[in-house]
Amino acid sequence: MSSHPSGGGPAVIVDPFSSGGLYAPAFRAAGVPVVAVVSYPQIPPAYAGSFRPEDFDAVLTWDGDEDALVARLRALGPRCVLPGAEIGVELADRLAARVVPEVANVPHLAAARRHKYAMAQAVSAVGLPVIRQLCTDDPDEVTAWLEKEGLTGHDLVVKPPKSASTDGVTRIAGGLGWREEFEAQLGRLNQWRIRNDQMLVQEYATGTEYVIDVFTHDGRHTVTDVCRYRKIDSGGQMAVYESMDWVPEDRPEVPELLHYTRRVLDAVGFRWGAAHVEVMRTADGPRLIEVNARPHGGGHPRFCRTATGDSQVDRAVAYFTGRTPLPSGYELRRPVRVVFLISRSAGVVRNAEVLDAIREVKSHHVSAVAVRTGDRIAPTKDLLGTLSLGFVVLAHQDPAQLDADHAEIRRIESLLTVDPETDAA
């Protein structure tokens, strides 16, 4: 018996920003109307450029009256309610449970799909190993925990439990200054206007970081791609993206990563929709960094199509329009790498046109270079900062060509002139 939803109504996308904006054209191309639910009266600046209201048959705004919104959505008879961006995950979960409960995630585990400490607790509760961590608003509790765990003087990570795009993720080398960082972020509003009422303190995990992208239906986690991150330290920030490679499905580390990831998704009650799970492959095996219960951001599904011919968005549309069965895995058809631009200084850009040469490298597929002459830039410290500069997608059958062009992009980037700003007297 098929558990496929029978509804023929619209697809509802909550906060269809970043990669979530790709749902609307894909559903509409399949003949399905699409309704947007926007949870902010003013869209956060990081997302504003990716919202295309003209792609939607209707745009509804959540004003806090959830009952009224539920009633409007029920009247539409939607086939699914899916989050587009991280800020929409919680609202999408609640709406799906009330409007389309047959295709909703497990309600009582909702916190484990958004709050980074709750997700680690849920994963640990099913017997999976996780990174040691504490979530609290009390620095004295952190001190006692570090002593108890033998982590005093060790590298640590301090981050908000409900951030996104590596906002506020800070490495504390040797544990020196963790309290200052903890107290500086505690109580402030993060990029998504969510107050950091507590902070997460973790041991610093070393290894190779991967991201596993899935589309899940009825608890079956189909894998659309696995990518390997390369991140670098830059001025004390640990989460600066340098590059990302699509990994062939037959690489020896992939089965272990997928087994762990599927169990993580089960543990947090993820049963429907797109998710991407970040996992550190340590010397002791996989360890969860975080679950993101929505599509991989930054336009990733478009680049995944180049690498594999498929994506999370494509599988969601295929499933919710009755085109099944879906593949459980993927095939890497073409090596693809994303190279992220990095700023190492602060000031005013004087010659952004030098970056035009990036488009001439042999394996150039697409690039989004956002920096312009006259822009004020700061040292890159998180993914939002990275995306404000830009990135380059390389695709070529010869991996050696990707390596050569990667090096050439860094050479071109080094020609950028940034004049330090001087304070006016």
Summary of the structure (lengths in Angstrom):
residues: 425
radius of gyration: 21.5
end to end distance: 75.8
largest distance: 75.8
contacts: 1430
relative contact order: 0.12
helix: 35%
strand: 27%
